[in-house]
């Protein structure tokens, strides 16, 4: 690829093009806007601290610093907030506080929290079969799957998410929203719903193993529309985004029918993501308003025997986390540390006990660079430890 080649929907996700495209998804793809509303933005206090030299142990065994982690991992923004005060706020790669950035699978955690609102209102039963809400999904992939299986990524639908495989199911699904034009042919489903309906068979029994499948989040979004009686963009706007008192709108990529690609398609600004993190660490409250039920966040952190066993027996156990629940990674259940994660280095780190939130938005060349992720987690743990003292 030549240096001056234009960035298009054909090459947007290829490094180094993602360094630009992740900030300009609206210029490349159709999107739905999540409007910030008319409330005044959350006012952060400023209590600047130099955290650049906080040390941690890298995956290589060497000692590293936060500055090295930031410099080495294609960071576009890095934000540290404690008790509503910004301690560190850094932007790179032409980003600013009002720049949007693709979140990839961080998007999923917003959907998981909307599900908690529906459950509290009695509109959604986590133990119900998904066909109670979407009777058309009666194909063999979804047979016997419940909403809980979707929320905890233990549904057995045959779907592979190997990002390094250009023809993985993840990319075939993404082709329905224009992310992989090269995969589109006469057999490509017209919509995210049609894609979910096209899946056949299982690669595991429902509820037997944690297996990360983006398609399950997209199905949750469709279920929420049926259960809550509205378009998902409106629901996310009215129930979560506008209530976070954000500075800016967010946006989510959509398919041809306007269905939101909530498995990976949201873009937002760093400070607004910190608002989401603060809501999570405050039992669902922000600015004196209860947004997500406290019991739902507590359930996410605690998990249950099944969610823990399913995680521990999975390939993702290499991360060393406690479990995955309600579309949130629980890094440490005892320490009450939650994570929202996305490929290419998107992280919201949420330390509930110490009221600390960190946001890292990145454009790493590889979808999953384990060393970069693990170093970022270790550096964030070190920051949290220092701030907790």
C-alpha positions in Angstrom: 0.0 0.0 0.0 1.4 3.4 -1.0 1.7 6.1 1.6 -0.7 8.4 -0.3 -3.4 5.8 -1.0 -6.8 7.1 0.1 -8.3 5.5 3.2 -11.6 3.8 2.2 -14.0 1.1 3.4 -11.7 -1.4 1.8 -8.6 -0.6 3.8 -9.7 1.4 6.8 -8.9 -1.3 9.3 -5.4 -2.0 8.2 -2.6 -0.4 10.1 -1.5 2.3 9.9 -4.8 3.5 8.3 -6.6 2.8 11.5 -4.7 5.6 13.1 -6.9 7.9 11.1 -10.1 5.9 10.5 -10.8 5.0 14.2 -11.4 8.8 14.7 -13.6 9.2 11.6 -16.0 6.3 11.5 -18.9 8.6 10.6 -17.0 9.6 7.4 -16.8 6.0 6.3 -19.9 4.3 7.4 -23.6 5.0 8.1 -24.1 5.6 11.8 -26.9 6.3 14.4 -26.2 9.2 16.7 -26.7 8.9 20.5 -27.5 12.4 21.4 -26.0 14.0 24.6 -29.2 15.8 25.5 -29.7 19.2 27.0 -28.2 18.7 30.4 -24.9 20.4 31.3 -21.8 18.2 30.9 -20.4 16.6 34.0 -17.9 19.0 35.5 -14.6 17.3 36.4 -12.4 18.7 39.0 -8.7 19.0 38.0 -6.1 17.5 40.4 -3.2 16.9 38.1 -0.7 14.3 39.1 2.4 13.1 37.3 1.9 9.3 36.9 4.3 8.9 34.1 7.0 7.2 36.2 4.7 4.8 38.0 6.5 1.5 37.7 5.1 -2.0 36.9 6.4 -5.4 35.8 6.0 -6.0 32.1 5.1 -9.3 30.6 8.8 -9.7 29.6 9.7 -9.6 33.3 11.4 -6.2 33.0 10.4 -3.1 34.9 8.5 -0.6 32.8 6.8 2.8 33.4 3.4 4.1 32.6 5.1 6.4 30.1 6.7 3.5 28.3 3.4 1.6 28.2 1.7 4.7 26.6 4.5 5.2 24.1 4.8 1.6 23.1 1.1 0.8 22.6 -0.1 3.3 20.0 -2.1 5.3 22.6 -4.5 8.0 21.3 -5.8 9.1 24.6 -5.1 8.2 28.3 -7.3 9.5 31.1 -7.1 8.8 34.8 -10.0 10.0 37.1 -10.4 9.5 40.8 -13.5 10.6 42.7 -14.6 12.9 39.9 -11.2 14.6 39.5 -9.0 14.3 36.4 -5.5 13.4 37.5 -4.0 12.7 34.0 -5.4 13.6 30.6 -3.2 13.0 27.6 -4.0 13.0 23.8 -1.9 11.8 20.9 -2.3 11.2 17.2 -4.2 14.5 16.7 -6.9 13.6 19.2 -8.5 16.1 21.5 -11.0 15.9 24.4 -13.8 16.2 21.8 -12.4 13.7 19.3 -14.5 10.6 18.7 -12.7 7.2 18.7 -14.0 3.7 17.7 -14.5 1.6 20.8 -14.9 -1.8 19.2 -16.1 -4.2 21.9 -16.3 -1.6 24.7 -19.6 -1.0 23.0 -20.9 -4.3 24.4 -20.8 -3.1 28.0 -23.3 -0.3 27.3 -25.7 -3.0 25.9 -25.1 -5.1 29.0 -26.1 -2.2 31.3 -29.2 -1.4 29.2 -30.2 -5.1 29.7 -29.9 -4.5 33.5 -32.4 -1.6 33.3 -34.9 -3.8 31.4 -34.5 -6.6 33.9 -35.2 -4.3 36.8 -38.4 -3.1 35.2 -39.6 -6.6 34.6 -39.4 -6.3 30.8 -36.6 -8.8 30.3 -36.2 -12.3 31.9 -32.6 -13.4 31.8 -33.6 -17.0 32.1 -36.1 -16.9 29.2 -35.3 -18.5 25.8 -34.3 -16.0 23.3 -37.0 -17.2 21.0 -39.6 -15.8 23.5 -38.4 -12.4 22.2 -37.2 -13.3 18.7 -39.2 -16.3 17.6 -37.6 -16.2 14.2 -34.2 -17.2 15.7 -35.4 -20.9 15.9 -32.4 -22.2 13.9 -30.1 -24.8 15.3 -27.4 -22.3 16.4 -29.7 -20.7 18.9 -31.8 -23.7 20.0 -32.1 -23.7 23.8 -30.1 -20.5 24.3 -31.3 -18.1 27.0 -30.8 -14.4 27.5 -28.4 -15.3 30.3 -26.3 -17.4 27.9 -26.0 -14.3 25.6 -25.2 -11.9 28.4 -22.4 -14.1 29.8 -21.1 -15.3 26.4 -21.8 -18.9 27.0 -24.3 -19.5 24.2 -23.2 -22.4 22.0 -23.9 -20.9 18.5 -21.2 -21.9 16.0 -19.3 -18.7 15.4 -15.5 -18.1 15.4 -13.9 -14.8 16.4 -10.3 -15.3 15.3 -9.5 -11.7 14.2 -6.4 -12.8 12.4 -8.5 -15.0 10.1 -9.7 -12.6 7.3 -12.7 -14.9 6.7 -13.6 -15.5 10.4 -17.3 -15.4 11.3 -16.7 -12.1 13.1 -15.6 -10.5 9.8 -18.4 -12.1 7.9 -20.9 -10.6 10.3 -19.1 -7.2 10.1 -19.5 -7.4 6.3 -23.2 -6.7 6.8 -22.4 -3.2 8.1 -19.8 -2.5 5.4 -16.6 -3.3 7.4 -15.4 -6.0 5.0 -16.6 -5.2 1.5 -14.3 -7.9 0.1 -16.4 -10.6 1.9 -19.7 -9.4 0.4 -21.2 -11.7 -2.2 -24.6 -13.0 -3.3 -24.9 -15.1 -0.2 -24.1 -12.3 2.3 -27.1 -11.6 4.7 -28.7 -8.3 4.2 -28.8 -7.4 7.9 -27.4 -8.3 11.3 -30.7 -10.1 12.1 -30.4 -12.1 8.9 -26.8 -13.0 9.7 -27.8 -14.3 13.2 -30.6 -16.3 11.6 -28.2 -17.8 9.0 -26.0 -19.4 11.7 -26.2 -23.2 12.0 -25.2 -25.6 14.6 -23.2 -25.3 17.9 -19.6 -25.8 18.8 -20.5 -26.3 22.5 -23.4 -26.8 24.7 -25.2 -23.7 25.9 -23.9 -22.6 29.3 -20.9 -25.0 29.3 -18.0 -22.6 28.4 -17.2 -18.9 28.1 -16.7 -18.3 24.4 -16.5 -14.7 23.1 -19.0 -14.2 20.3 -19.8 -10.7 19.1 -23.0 -11.9 17.4 -24.5 -12.6 20.8 -24.3 -8.9 21.7 -26.0 -7.9 18.5 -28.8 -10.4 19.3 -29.2 -8.9 22.8 -29.7 -5.5 21.1 -32.5 -6.9 19.0 -34.1 -8.6 22.1 -33.9 -5.3 24.0 -35.8 -3.6 21.2 -38.6 -6.1 21.5 -38.6 -6.2 25.3 -38.4 -2.5 25.8 -40.6 -1.4 22.9 -38.3 1.0 21.1 -35.4 1.4 18.7 -32.1 0.6 20.2 -30.6 3.9 19.4 -33.3 5.7 21.2 -33.1 3.3 24.2 -29.4 3.8 24.6 -29.7 7.5 24.2 -32.6 8.0 26.6 -31.7 5.4 29.2 -27.9 5.7 29.4 -26.0 8.1 27.2 -27.9 11.3 27.8 -28.0 10.5 31.5 -24.2 10.3 31.7 -24.1 14.1 31.3 -21.6 13.7 28.4 -19.9 16.6 26.6 -20.6 15.1 23.2 -22.9 12.8 21.2 -21.8 9.3 20.6 -22.5 7.3 17.4 -22.9 3.6 16.4 -22.4 2.0 13.0 -25.6 0.5 11.5 -26.6 -2.0 8.9 -28.7 -1.4 5.8 -31.9 -1.6 7.9 -30.6 0.8 10.6 -29.9 -1.9 13.1 -27.1 -0.8 15.5 -23.9 -2.8 15.3 -23.6 -2.9 19.1 -21.1 -5.8 19.1 -18.3 -3.3 18.1 -19.5 -0.2 16.3 -19.7 2.6 18.9 -17.5 5.8 18.8 -17.3 8.2 21.7 -14.9 10.7 23.4 -12.6 9.9 26.3 -14.1 12.1 29.0 -17.6 10.8 28.2 -16.3 7.2 28.6 -14.9 8.2 32.0 -18.5 9.3 32.9 -19.6 5.8 32.1 -16.9 4.3 34.2 -17.7 6.6 37.1 -21.3 5.5 36.9 -20.2 1.9 37.0 -18.0 2.4 40.1 -20.8 4.3 41.9 -23.3 1.4 41.8 -25.0 2.9 38.7 -25.3 6.5 39.9 -23.9 9.7 38.4 -24.7 13.3 39.3 -27.3 12.1 41.8 -29.2 10.1 39.3 -29.6 6.3 39.3 -29.0 5.2 35.8 -28.3 1.4 36.0 -29.6 -0.7 38.9 -27.0 -1.1 41.7 -28.0 -4.8 42.0 -27.1 -5.4 38.3 -23.6 -4.0 38.7 -23.2 -5.9 42.0 -24.3 -9.1 40.2 -21.8 -8.4 37.4 -19.0 -8.1 39.9 -20.0 -11.1 42.0 -20.9 -13.4 39.1 -22.0 -16.9 40.1 -20.5 -20.4 40.1 -21.4 -21.0 36.5 -19.9 -17.8 35.1 -16.7 -18.4 37.1 -16.3 -22.0 36.0 -17.1 -21.2 32.4 -14.4 -18.5 32.4 -11.8 -20.5 34.2 -12.1 -23.4 31.7 -11.8 -21.1 28.6 -8.9 -20.0 26.5 -9.4 -16.5 27.9 -8.3 -17.7 31.4 -4.8 -16.6 30.3 -5.8 -13.1 31.1 -6.1 -14.1 34.8 -9.5 -12.4 35.3 -12.2 -13.6 37.6 -15.1 -14.0 35.1 -17.2 -12.4 32.4 -20.8 -11.3 33.3 -23.4 -9.0 31.8 -21.1 -8.0 28.9 -18.4 -6.8 31.3 -15.0 -8.4 32.1 -14.4 -8.7 35.8 -10.7 -8.4 36.3 -10.8 -9.0 40.0 -14.1 -9.8 41.8 -12.6 -9.5 45.3 -11.0 -6.1 44.5 -14.1 -5.1 42.5 -12.2 -4.1 39.3 -14.2 -4.2 36.1 -13.1 -3.7 32.5 -14.7 -2.8 29.2 -12.4 -4.0 26.4 -12.1 -3.6 22.6 -9.7 -4.9 20.0 -6.7 -2.7 19.0 -6.3 -1.5 22.6 -9.6 0.0 23.9 -9.9 -0.1 27.7 -12.1 1.4 30.4 -10.6 0.3 33.7 -13.0 0.6 36.6 -11.9 0.2 40.3 -15.0 0.4 42.4 -13.4 0.1 45.8 -11.0 3.0 45.2 -13.3 5.1 42.9 -10.8 5.1 40.1 -11.5 5.1 36.3 -9.0 5.0 33.5 -9.7 5.3 29.8 -7.2 4.2 27.2 -8.1 4.5 23.5 -5.6 3.1 21.0 -4.9 2.2 17.4 -2.6 -0.9 17.8 -1.7 -2.6 14.5 -2.9 -6.0 15.6 -6.4 -6.7 16.8 -5.2 -8.5 19.9 -1.6 -8.0 21.0 -1.5 -9.9 24.3 1.7 -8.2 25.5 0.3 -4.7 24.9 -3.0 -5.6 26.7 -1.3 -7.3 29.6 1.2 -4.5 30.0 -1.6 -1.9 30.0 -3.5 -3.9 32.7 -0.4 -4.1 34.8 0.3 -0.4 34.5 -3.2 0.5 35.4 -3.1 -1.9 38.4 0.1 -0.1 39.5 -1.6 3.3 39.1 -4.6 2.2 41.1 -2.4 0.8 43.8 -0.5 4.1 44.1 -3.7 6.1 44.2 -5.3 3.9 46.8 -2.4 4.4 49.3 
